[in-house]
Amino acid sequence: MDSKRLGIVAKPVTWVVHMLGLAAILLVLVWCIYFRGGLAWEATNKSHIFNLHPVLMFIGFIFIASEGNIKNQYTFLYN
């Protein structure tokens, strides 16, 4: 698919998507640290250990997979 056919340039859109992803990571961290009580690898309070799950899942599964998809689409359009 050609980006000129859509009438937009992909590079500014990708920067916006990157910034929204980083903002979402920050929001997940704030939610887990301040509103759910914190993060811990080892703790007597098991909910602190479980709080790592949404943080790591968002960073690993959603953010990094999206970065790969954006890179793949951007490379496909411009090469």
C-alpha positions in Angstrom: 0.0 0.0 0.0 1.4 3.4 -1.0 1.4 6.1 1.7 0.8 8.8 -1.0 -2.5 7.2 -1.9 -3.6 7.8 1.7 -2.5 11.4 1.6 -0.3 11.2 4.7 3.4 10.8 5.4 4.2 7.8 7.6 7.1 9.2 9.5 5.3 11.8 11.7 2.5 9.3 12.4 5.1 6.7 13.6 6.6 9.3 16.0 3.1 10.0 17.4 2.5 6.3 17.9 5.9 5.8 19.6 5.1 8.7 22.0 1.7 7.3 22.8 3.3 3.9 23.5 5.8 5.4 25.9 3.0 7.4 27.6 1.0 4.2 28.0 4.0 2.4 29.6 4.3 5.3 32.0 0.6 5.1 32.9 0.8 1.4 33.5 3.8 1.9 35.8 2.1 4.7 37.7 -1.0 2.6 38.0 0.9 -0.4 39.4 3.2 1.6 41.7 0.9 4.2 43.2 -2.5 2.7 42.9 -1.8 -1.0 43.4 0.9 -0.7 46.0 4.2 -1.2 44.2 6.3 -3.8 42.3 8.6 -6.5 43.7 10.5 -9.5 42.4 10.4 -11.2 45.8 8.0 -10.1 48.6 5.8 -11.6 51.3 2.9 -9.7 49.8 2.1 -11.7 46.7 0.1 -8.9 45.1 3.3 -6.9 44.7 4.8 -9.7 42.7 1.7 -10.1 40.6 1.9 -6.3 39.8 4.9 -7.1 37.6 2.6 -9.0 35.3 0.7 -6.1 33.7 3.9 -4.0 33.4 6.0 -6.8 31.8 3.1 -7.9 29.6 2.4 -4.4 28.3 6.1 -3.7 27.6 7.0 -7.1 26.2 3.9 -8.2 24.4 2.1 -5.0 23.3 4.8 -2.3 23.0 7.6 -4.3 21.6 5.4 -6.3 19.2 3.9 -3.0 18.0 7.3 -1.6 17.5 8.2 -4.6 15.3 5.0 -4.2 13.4 5.6 -0.5 12.8 9.2 -1.2 11.7 8.0 -3.9 9.3 5.3 -1.7 7.7 7.6 1.3 7.5 10.3 -0.8 5.8 7.8 -2.3 3.5 6.5 1.1 2.4 9.8 2.8 1.8 12.0 0.0 0.3 
